[in-house]
């Protein structure tokens, strides 16, 4: 009798795009699969330097290291560490897997007991209706292997949303005690923020809509604090910050009327979650930050990654339709118009709709608190993914 001793680990390959977006998603998924399902996860990453911004303890020079139970492997060309087929092979966001992967699988297929890994393409998150029909579909490749398309999404006919099991209770505990927020702000070197002030986190791409909002915030009756890391958001604020933009450093604060711009240091993912929990409003970009803003249970703007022929606006509209399903028409139209103006860089309309949003702030906050409960439906992405693998 022959015993199958094939490795049962999962491999996830991630090509880092836009610095933090793709690796942010795959790192959260890898950590959750390891912690909650005791799976051996090998995370292959082609840009450890960018990865280290959200995992500061990571050493970009090392070919292999372990954090949170996940083995992180440097994805070199060619591979400096040989690939050994496991139970599951995930290519994140249609990245091109190295040829060595297929060579090794083909070599192992000569063994009678070898079972090729279940090959999945983890797609980008979308609320578009067509996702339901494509989720889980197989595609026969030239190698003779089947590749399944796994689509995260907002309905029970999709792959679900990344959300750790204990996240909601941790968030609720944090938000129930104002001392946690003040302690976090102190750790980040943020001074002069009172409980009566409005605090807004900003993690966007370049857009003149942000410039206009900052100018509007500077004339507010309330003190407003914009918490912005060094990076793309700041690039469009030169007219406000002047020469200071060139030499700006984490921990610095720039006063502009009623607005104080605080320059944040980069943080790990847990720290970013806590930052979102602690702000009154969040402006986020990409996919990972976009979803974490939803789990923060606070109102937000999603600055979606621009695509050719404005296809990103179709994706934005699809999400807004889902998010606003239970909102009154007045609140929904105001929030949708604000998001659209921000994404179109409309400097006038973004101010108009921001002012209108303040009039519906309380019901929008209530909706933001209920949304995470509604969005998860019956299972998160990791749970559905594990079940998907078991079913096949």
N, C-alpha and C positions, 0 to 999 in steps of 0.2 A: 504494500500500500504506500502510495506517495503522499507526503505531507506538503502542503503549500506553505512555504516560509517567506513568501513575498512580503516586503515592507508595507505597513499599513498607514504610513504617514500621508499627509496631504501636502502638495506643493502648490504655492501661489506665486505666480510671476507678475511683477509690476514694473512697468516702465514709467518713471516719474515724469509727469506732464504738469506745466504751470506750477512747478515747485512743490506744492503741498496737496493738491486736490486728489489725485489718484492714490498716492501713498497714504493719505489720510484715511480714505475709505478702506483700503486693503489692510492697513495696520489695525484699525478698529475691529475688522472682521477676524483677522488672525488672532488677536488677543481674546476675543469672545469665544471663538471656537476652542481655543486652548483652555480657557478658564472654566467655561460652562459645560463643555462636552468632552474634556480631557483628551482632546485630539492632539497628536504630534503634528505641528505645523511647521513647514519649511517655507519661509518667505524670501523669495529671490527679488532683489531690488537693484536696478541699474544705476542709481544715483544716491549713494549713501550720504553724501554731503548735504543734499536737500533734506533727506530723511532726518538727519541729525537735528534739524531746526525744530522738529516736533518730538524728537526723542534725544534730548541733549546728552544723555549718557552714551549714546552710540558712537563708536570709533570708526570713522569712514575708511580708515586704512586697513582694518581687519577683514579678512575674507569671510569669517564666520564668527558669530557671537549669539548669545541668547539673552532675551529680555521677556519678562512676563510669560515664560514658558514657551516662547516662540523662537525657533532657530532662524536667525536672519543671515542670509547668505548674499555675498556680493555677486551680482550678475555681471560677470566680465564677458568680453568677446575676444577669444573663445572662453568658455567656462573654466575658471581656475579650480573649481571644486566640481567633481563629476556628479552628474545627475543620476540618481537611482530611482526608478519608477516606484511610486507608492500606490495608494488606493484611489486617490483623486488628483487630478491635474487641473488647476484653474489658471486661465490666462485672463488677467484683469483688463477689461476695456479694450479687447481686441489687440493687445500688444503682440508683436511677432515673437513667438517662442523660438529659442535657439535650436539650430539643427541638431545639436547633440542630444536634445530631448528625444527627438524622433528616432535618431540612430540607436539610442539605448533601448527604447521601447521595441524597436525592430529586432535588436539582438536578443532581448529577453523573450520575444515571441517564439523563439526556437525551442523554448522549454515547454513541455507538455502542460505543466501545471500553472504556467504564467497567465494571469488575468490582466489585460491592459488597464491602466488607470481610467476612471471615468473622467472624460475630458469636458470641461465646462468653460464657456466664455462668459465671465461676469460682465454684464453690460452696464451702461450708465443708467442712473435713476431717471425715470420719466413717468409723467402722469397721462401721457397720450393714450387714447383708447386702444390703438392698435397693439400696444404692448401685451395685452391679455392674450391675443391670438398667437403671438410669437414666443411667449415664455415657455421654455421647456422643449422647444422643437429641436430635433436632431438634424445634423447635416453630415452626410457621408463625405469624408475627406479622401484625397488621393492616396493617403497612407493606408486606407481601408478602415481607419478608425472613425467612430462617430463623435462629433462635437456637438454638445448641447448648449443652447443659448439660454442663459439664466438672466431674466430681467427683474431687477428690483422694481417695486411699484406700490401703489396705494390701495389695491383691491386684493381680495382673497384669491383671485385668479392669476396673480403675479408672484414674484419671489419675495415680496415683503420689504421691510425697512430695517436697517441696522439699529438695534436698540438693546443695550445690555439689560439683563433681567432686573438688576437692582437700581437702574438709573433713576426711575421716577421717585422712588422712596428717598434716594440720596438727594435729589433735587429739592423735593418737598421739605426735607429736614433743613437743608441749607437756606432755602428761602423763608422758612418760618422764623429764623433768628437773624435780625439785622447785624448782629456782631460778626457773623461770618463774612458778610460783605465788607464791613469796615476793616476786618483783619486782612482780607485779600487786597483791598486797596492799599493798605499800609505796606504789605509785602511788595507790591508793585511800585511803591514810592509815589503813590498818588495822594496829593495833599489838597486840602481846602474843599472837599466834597461833603456837603451836609445831606441829611435825609430829605430835605426839601428841594434839593437840586435834581435836575433831570440828567441822567447818565446814559450815553449812547455809545455802543461799541461800533467801530467801523472797520470792516475788512472787505474792501471792494476792489474792483478794477478802476482804471482811470476813467473819470467822467466829469464833465463840467457841471452836471447836476449836483454832485457833492459840493463843488465850489459854491454854487448858489445856496444850497442848504446851510452851509457854514456861515455865509453872509447873513442869511435869515436868522440863524440861531444867535448870531452876535447882537441882534437887535431885540432879543427876547426879553419879556418881563421876568422870566425865570433865569437863574444861572444854569447854563448847560455845559456839560463836560463831555467832550468827544474823545474816546479812548482809541488811539490809532497806532498800530505797530509800524515800524519803518518798512517801507515797501510801496506798492503800487497806489494805494489810497492817497499817500502824501504827494505823489507826483503831480496831482492836479491842484494842489493848494499853494503853489508858488506865489500867486497874487496876494495871498493872505499872509503867508509866513515870510516872504521876501528872502533875503540872503540867509536867513536862519535855516532854510530848507537844506542847504548844502551841508551844513555842519550839525544837523539835528542828531541828537543822541537819545537812547532810551532813558527815561526818567525825566526828560525835559518837559516843561509846560510852557505853552505860548498863549498869552492872553489876547483876546480879540473881542472887545466889547463884553457882552454877557457870556461869550463862549470862551472856554478854556480847552485848548487842544493838548492832551497828554500823550506823549510818545511812549508806547509800551514796548517792553522787551518781548521777544518771541517766547512762547511758552509751550509746554507739552500739552497733549490733548486733554488730560484731566483738568489742567489749569485753564484751558480755553473754555471747557464746559462751565467751570465755575464762574468765569468772567461773564459768559452769556447769561447765566442764572442771576448775576448780580446787577445787570444793567436794566434800565427801563425800556430800552428799545435797541434792537440790533440790526445793523446793516451787514449782510454777509454775501459771499460769492461762492461760485463753484457748486460742488455737491456735498462734500463732507460738512462744511460750515453751515450750509443751507439746511441740512437735516438737523444738525445740532441746535440751530436756532429754533426749530420747531419743538424739539424736546425741551428747550429752555422755558417753554410756556410763556413767552413774551412776544409782543408785536415785533414785526421785522420787515425789512425790505430785502428781496432776493435780487442781487445783481448777477444775472446769468451770463455765462461765458458767450461772447458774441460769435455768431456763425454766419457763413455766407448766405446771402439773400434773406437775411433776418430770420432764419429758421428758428433761432433761439427764442424769438418772440412767440412763435407757435407753441414751443415747449413751456414758456412762461405762462401763456394763456391757459394751457391745459391744466397746469398746476393750480392756477388761481381759481379756475372753475371748481376744482375739487375742494380746495381749501375754503371757498366761500359758500359751499353748498348749504350750510345751515345759518349763514349770516343774513341779516335783513338787507334788502336791495340797496338802501342808502349807505350802509357801512361797507358792504361788499364793493359797490362802485367806487367809493372813495379810496379804499385800500388798493383796489386794482389799478385805478388811475394813477396813484402815487407810484406804484411799482413800475408801471409802463413808462411814465415820465422819466423816472430815474434811469431805466434801461435804455431809453431813447436819447438820454442826455438833454432833455428839454428843460432848459434853465428857468423858464417862466412857470410852466405848468407844475413842475415839481414843488415850487414854493406854494402855489395855490392849493394843491392837494395836501401838502403837509399841514397847512393851516386848517383845512377842513377835517383832517384826520384828528386833530386835537379835540374837535367837537364830539367825536365818537370814541374817545380814548377808553372810557370805562367798558363799554360793551365789547370793544375789540380785545381788551385785556382778558375779559371773561371767556371770549371765544378762544383765545390763545391758550388758556389753561385747559379747556375741554378738548382741544384739537388732538394732543398726543394720545388721549384715551381712544378717540374715534379712529385715528389713523392706524393704530397698531392692529385693529380688528382682532384676530384670534392668535396671531403668532408673528414673531419678528423674523428677520431675514435669516439669521443663523439657524434658528429652529427649523424653518422651512427648507433651508439648504441641506441640513443633515437628513431630514426626512426624504428629500428629493434623491439624495444619494442612496439611502436605504431602499427606496422603491425600485431602484435600478440595479 
